[in-house]
Structure formats: C-alpha cells, structure tokens
Amino acid sequence: MLQDILLTPEEIALKAEVREFVKREVSSDLIRKMDRDEVTYPREFVKALGNHNLLGLRFDKKYGGRGLPWSAEIAALEEVGVLGTALGCAFGMPSIVGQALHSFGTEEQKEKFLKPLLKGELISAEALTEPRGGSDFFGATTRAELKDGWFTVKGQKRFVVAADGADFFIVYCNTDPAGKPRERISLLLIEKERPGVEVKYLYKLLGTRGGGTGRLIFKDVKVPVENLIGGLNEGALIFDTMMVPERLTSAGGSLGMARAALEVAVRYSDRRKAFGQKIRNFEGVSFKVADAITQLDAARALTQAAGKSVDAGLPTARRIVSEAKKFATDTAWNVCNLAMQIVGGIGYTNVFPIEKMIRDTHLIQIWTGTNEIMNLLIQHEYYRELLKDPNPGRMIEADAEEAAQNDEKVYEDDEMWTKGW
Ligand SMILES: Cc1cc2nc3c(=O)[nH]c(=O)nc-3n(C[C@H](O)[C@H](O)[C@H](O)COP(=O)(O)OP(=O)(O)OC[C@H]3O[C@@H](n4cnc5c(N)ncnc54)[C@H](O)[C@@H]3O)c2cc1C
C-alpha cells in the first residue's frame, strides 16, 4: 500500500490504532443521529478520543499530546475521516485551536485550556468568519476595545463549528480599527459562559450535521486581558500559523471520506450483476475505480508531502499546504461522485452512505479557505518562488530552434509600431 512508502513503522502502527478506535468505539447510531440533527455535538466521541490520547497528536507530551510529526497526524486524520466531516472536524479542532495555544499561549493558558482540551474535557471552537464574509479575513469587524485590563467585545461570527457544544471560543477581533489589515487583529479566548455570549442560530446544513455549526453574537462581552493569545494586534501571525492545521486537517480528513465512499462502491461492484455478470467486469465501472484510486493515492502523497514540508520548515510549505487542501478536497468530491455513479440508483438513496459523503465533501471545498482562495495563494507563492529564484536552473527558452529571434518575442505593445517610426 502507498502508506508503506510514506509512513514509518511507528506511524503505520498509529494508523492501525486509530483504525481500530474508529471501528470499535464509534457506533453507526451516532453517525445517523448526527445526520438527523438529533445529536447537536458529539461530546462523548471527543471524550473517548481524549481517553485514548488521540487528540492534538503533534503537541508536546507535557501538555497531553504525543509529540508526533504531521505525517502521523495525517495518517490518523485519514482513518477518522471515514466517519464524515462532522466527526472528522471534532477530531481536528483541538489540533487547530491547540496550535494557537501551543505556539502562542502563556503557560497559564496552556494549563487551563490546552491540557483539558487534549483530554477531551473541554471543547473548543474557532471563530473567524463573519456574516460580511469569510475570505476577506483581515476585514474582520468584530471589535474588541481594551481598557483597564479588560476587552469589551462586540460583533458576530458566522458558521462556527461547535458554536453549540464548545466551552470556549478563540475569536479573531479588530483591536485597532485605524491599523493596517495585518496589524489590527488580535486573538481572544472567550469562554461561552461569559455574559453577552449568545449562540444565536444553528444552521440547517446540507451535510456535516451534528457538529453544532452556528452563529455567535458578542454583546459587550467583558474579557480579561489574560485571555489575549499572543500579542496585541499580532493576530495575523497566529492566523498564518493556524492556517496550516486548518488546511491539513481538511486535506487529511478528505482522504478518509474519499476512501470510505470508494470502498463501498468497490465492494458493491464486486457483487452487483448486470447483463449476467458482475458490473466490475465492465470497463465503464472498473476504469472509474482506477481513476478514483489513482486520484486518491496522488492526494495522499501530496498531503503527506505538505506535512513533511511543514515539519521541515521549508519555505515552499505554504504553497504545498494550500495545494494539498485544494487537491485532496477536490479529489474527495470527485471520488465520492464516481462512487455514486458506480453504485447507480441505489447510491442516490440513504440505503448506502455515499449520498451522505457527497453532502459532506462539498463543504470541505468551501471551508478553511475556499479552493479559490487556495488558488490565489498557490499562484502567488509560485510566481514569487520562480521569479525570485536566486539560483534558477537551465534557461529552457534558449533550446528553441529560433531562440535568437528576439524581435519576435513581443511581450507588450511596441510604441514603434503603433506610433510609427
Ligand atoms: C458548515 C460550515 C462550517 C464552517 N466552520 C467554520 C468555523 O468553524 N469557523 C469559521 O471561522 N468559519 C467556518 N466556516 C466558514 C467558511 O470558512 C467560509 O464559509 C469560507 O471561508 C468562505 O467564506 P464565505 O462563506 O463568507 O464566502 P465569501 O468569502 O463571501 O466568498 C464567496 C465566493 O467568492 C469567492 N471569493 C471571495 N474572494 C475571492 C477572491 N479574492 N478570489 C477568488 N474568489 C474569491 C469564494 O471562493 C466563494 O466562492 C464554515 C462554513 C460552513 C458552511
């Protein structure tokens, strides 16, 4: 299997451990109840993960993590991903919120919030998106004014997973309206019980149900300065750091979702008969399987490469993480659709879980930065890398037969021709 070449023996063992957890500890009943919105947040699931020391695998052991590299966490994410987006996100959230606390939090914040988070005793949520928009992150209008050691927070955030379910939120606020976009945002930790915090609305979602996605309102919420994570007006740096787990958890989880749908379809095609033979004997079916597994393996390899780039601190990590988020989530969407086509009409019903996977996977192309925003980042980084490469390779242009015809290499309007000699 591809994992044998990508993972160490220890990482393969972790993958097997998580696979076992997912098989034994998570009931189909929970998944169904969440999809029916009968469970609004899977708190017991997170607690069970904490009990097995499976939350925030990358973080220091002294805070309750396992001190593992990204490659291990991605392997675990794939296994949890087979459960769908809502449970995958519940697994990934301590990795995202935990990153802010682990990298920028004070020792006191780590004791009070990070440790219980990794035990599954506290549930967290992150609030970036506002009704006015999610892509334009630095345009945040939720205002936090600092006076006499207290922030007063006013504003609202939208589409917050675990708005219902979380004990605390990390909330990006505008703390200096006159400042430049990257110099006016701060990150505050706001406990749900603070007066003025309100979960206003729970969304009726196409998929990813049961994750408590809602709108949060902050009405003059008093937050002590000790709840500031990192420096005042230094939220941009935390945002940049948090975007790595945001996007890699999306990428890693989507590998599992694609795999789950494909497994259902492949097993079905080995049993279902048409025209007197198994449908897998038709190229129209089996070549879809070939396309799907090839895309999935490519997504796995790219996601693992992204994780290794982050761990190695490579300057290209930002681009490759964005590529992995885009490619793995698009792959999950494609593979789930191929799976439905393979299964045919019954795949469109809730007799099989592929329709749920399709409902789930459309979200992962949108959240944690839409795939259009990923494209924005990817091209930007690549132009910069190539055009500013201090040690460029061979100048391929010179290999053309007529490479010396410089007059023919026109890049813009030449005044000589338009205005005459
Ligand atoms: C179920 C669900 C759960 C979510 N969970 C969370 C959460 O826990 N916490 C959180 O903070 N947010 C969360 N989100 C929000 C999510 O991250 C945003 O929806 C997403 O970032 C897009 O923001 P938007 O919906 O405001 O769309 P907009 O930013 O309004 O974008 C609309 C469209 O315009 C495109 N677009 C915008 N700007 C550009 C550009 N410069 N170039 C090209 N295209 C562009 C976008 O790609 C998109 O197609 C969640 C969303 C959903 C639906």
The ligand as an SDF file (V2000), in Angstrom:
LIG
                    3D

 53 58  0  0  0  0  0  0  0  0999 V2000
  -20.7360   24.2110    7.6980 C   0  0  0  0  0  0  0  0  0  0  0  0
  -19.6840   25.2480    7.7690 C   0  0  0  0  0  0  0  0  0  0  0  0
  -18.7690   25.2130    8.8040 C   0  0  0  0  0  0  0  0  0  0  0  0
  -17.8060   26.2160    8.9460 C   0  0  0  0  0  0  0  0  0  0  0  0
  -16.9610   26.2140   10.0220 N   0  0  0  0  0  0  0  0  0  0  0  0
  -16.2800   27.3450   10.3330 C   0  0  0  0  0  0  0  0  0  0  0  0
  -15.6640   27.5110   11.6120 C   0  0  0  0  0  0  0  0  0  0  0  0
  -15.6820   26.6140   12.4630 O   0  0  0  0  0  0  0  0  0  0  0  0
  -15.0660   28.6870   11.8930 N   0  0  0  0  0  0  0  0  0  0  0  0
  -15.0320   29.7120   10.9760 C   0  0  0  0  0  0  0  0  0  0  0  0
  -14.4850   30.7680   11.2920 O   0  0  0  0  0  0  0  0  0  0  0  0
  -15.5950   29.5780    9.7510 N   0  0  0  0  0  0  0  0  0  0  0  0
  -16.2250   28.4300    9.4180 C   0  0  0  0  0  0  0  0  0  0  0  0
  -16.8610   28.2930    8.1970 N   0  0  0  0  0  0  0  0  0  0  0  0
  -16.8140   29.4090    7.2540 C   0  0  0  0  0  0  0  0  0  0  0  0
  -16.0380   29.1180    5.9910 C   0  0  0  0  0  0  0  0  0  0  0  0
  -14.6590   29.0450    6.2630 O   0  0  0  0  0  0  0  0  0  0  0  0
  -16.4130   30.2240    4.9960 C   0  0  0  0  0  0  0  0  0  0  0  0
  -17.7290   29.9450    4.5490 O   0  0  0  0  0  0  0  0  0  0  0  0
  -15.4670   30.3120    3.8270 C   0  0  0  0  0  0  0  0  0  0  0  0
  -14.1940   30.7810    4.2490 O   0  0  0  0  0  0  0  0  0  0  0  0
  -15.9730   31.2720    2.7460 C   0  0  0  0  0  0  0  0  0  0  0  0
  -16.4400   32.4650    3.2920 O   0  0  0  0  0  0  0  0  0  0  0  0
  -17.9050   32.9990    2.8680 P   0  0  0  0  0  0  0  0  0  0  0  0
  -18.8520   31.8810    3.0280 O   0  0  0  0  0  0  0  0  0  0  0  0
  -18.1700   34.2400    3.6190 O   0  0  0  0  0  0  0  0  0  0  0  0
  -17.7980   33.2950    1.3290 O   0  0  0  0  0  0  0  0  0  0  0  0
  -17.2040   34.6240    0.6500 P   0  0  0  0  0  0  0  0  0  0  0  0
  -15.9190   34.9930    1.2980 O   0  0  0  0  0  0  0  0  0  0  0  0
  -18.2900   35.6190    0.5550 O   0  0  0  0  0  0  0  0  0  0  0  0
  -16.8990   34.0640   -0.8110 O   0  0  0  0  0  0  0  0  0  0  0  0
  -17.9590   33.7820   -1.7300 C   0  0  0  0  0  0  0  0  0  0  0  0
  -17.3500   33.2490   -3.0290 C   0  0  0  0  0  0  0  0  0  0  0  0
  -16.4310   34.2160   -3.5770 O   0  0  0  0  0  0  0  0  0  0  0  0
  -15.1560   33.6190   -3.7730 C   0  0  0  0  0  0  0  0  0  0  0  0
  -14.1090   34.5960   -3.4870 N   0  0  0  0  0  0  0  0  0  0  0  0
  -14.0740   35.5040   -2.4730 C   0  0  0  0  0  0  0  0  0  0  0  0
  -12.9500   36.2200   -2.5420 N   0  0  0  0  0  0  0  0  0  0  0  0
  -12.2620   35.7740   -3.6210 C   0  0  0  0  0  0  0  0  0  0  0  0
  -11.0270   36.1130   -4.2310 C   0  0  0  0  0  0  0  0  0  0  0  0
  -10.2440   37.0680   -3.7350 N   0  0  0  0  0  0  0  0  0  0  0  0
  -10.6330   35.4390   -5.3370 N   0  0  0  0  0  0  0  0  0  0  0  0
  -11.4120   34.4460   -5.8430 C   0  0  0  0  0  0  0  0  0  0  0  0
  -12.5950   34.0880   -5.3230 N   0  0  0  0  0  0  0  0  0  0  0  0
  -13.0000   34.7220   -4.2190 C   0  0  0  0  0  0  0  0  0  0  0  0
  -15.1070   32.4460   -2.7860 C   0  0  0  0  0  0  0  0  0  0  0  0
  -14.1830   31.4540   -3.2060 O   0  0  0  0  0  0  0  0  0  0  0  0
  -16.5460   31.9680   -2.8300 C   0  0  0  0  0  0  0  0  0  0  0  0
  -16.7130   31.1300   -3.9500 O   0  0  0  0  0  0  0  0  0  0  0  0
  -17.7440   27.2540    7.9800 C   0  0  0  0  0  0  0  0  0  0  0  0
  -18.6390   27.2480    6.9100 C   0  0  0  0  0  0  0  0  0  0  0  0
  -19.6110   26.2920    6.8140 C   0  0  0  0  0  0  0  0  0  0  0  0
  -20.5890   26.3640    5.6850 C   0  0  0  0  0  0  0  0  0  0  0  0
  1  2  1  0
  2  3  1  0
  2 52  2  0
  3  4  2  0
  4  5  1  0
  4 50  1  0
  5  6  2  0
  6  7  1  0
  6 13  1  0
  7  8  2  0
  7  9  1  0
  9 10  1  0
 10 11  2  0
 10 12  1  0
 12 13  2  0
 13 14  1  0
 14 15  1  0
 14 50  1  0
 15 16  1  0
 16 17  1  0
 16 18  1  0
 18 19  1  0
 18 20  1  0
 20 21  1  0
 20 22  1  0
 22 23  1  0
 23 24  1  0
 24 25  2  0
 24 26  1  0
 24 27  1  0
 27 28  1  0
 28 29  2  0
 28 30  1  0
 28 31  1  0
 31 32  1  0
 32 33  1  0
 33 34  1  0
 33 48  1  0
 34 35  1  0
 35 36  1  0
 35 46  1  0
 36 37  1  0
 36 45  1  0
 37 38  2  0
 38 39  1  0
 39 40  1  0
 39 45  2  0
 40 41  1  0
 40 42  2  0
 42 43  1  0
 43 44  2  0
 44 45  1  0
 46 47  1  0
 46 48  1  0
 48 49  1  0
 50 51  2  0
 51 52  1  0
 52 53  1  0
M  END
$$$$
